[in-house]
Amino acid sequence: MKIYLAGPDVFLPDAVAIGRRKAEICARHGLTGLYPLDNVIDLSARDASLDIFGGNEAMMIEADAIIANLTPFRGPGADAGTVYELGYMAGRGKLCLGYCNDPTLYADRVRKFTTVERQDGRLVDADGLTVEDFGLSDNLMMIHALDLHGCALVTPRHAPADPWHDLTAFETSVRLAAEQLGAASTRASS
């Protein structure tokens, strides 16, 4: 069974090493991790961005499931590309799992970036825009995509010292994926 490994990890200085660690964890659980940087792309090519998109899409089509790193990236919420990939996989009926190394609720994370107050019974930011306040870890569409198409978001009790390199929540997600895919495989062969 193949797992697409989505997340902003690809932007880390040691992105290739992180991908290798994630693939090794998958292998220990009998799964194959498909990491976006495994695609061979000529970054100097004129259409490099389109080649990256095509390579990642091909991996997602090949995969049986996704594990998305939804740890906040450059703001209070998850990386936009990762969110797209999670939605793409949910739309294709694939098993969806995700983890976030920040256990803080979304509304509380928004407070770190802007003034938030109650106004007319709703939570609003400094621009007067409503802030989702459902007691969820991130946007309701991502959280419920996971709930309905796989497993609930995995979060630690306390944020790890290094949220980009601590793979404890990731490994929990891999174990859940192996269980879910193993159960689906057993049902299919019965």
Secondary structure, DSSP 8 states (H G I E B T S, - for coil): -EEEEESGGGGSTTHHHHHHHHHHHHHHTT-EEE-GGGS---TTSTTHHHHHHHHHHHHHHH-SEEEEE-S--SSSS--HHHHHHHHHHHHTT-EEEEE-S--S-HHHHHHTTS--EEETTEEE-TTS-B---SS-SS-HHHHHHHHHHB---B--SS--SSTTT--HHHHHHHHHHHHHHHHHHHHHH-
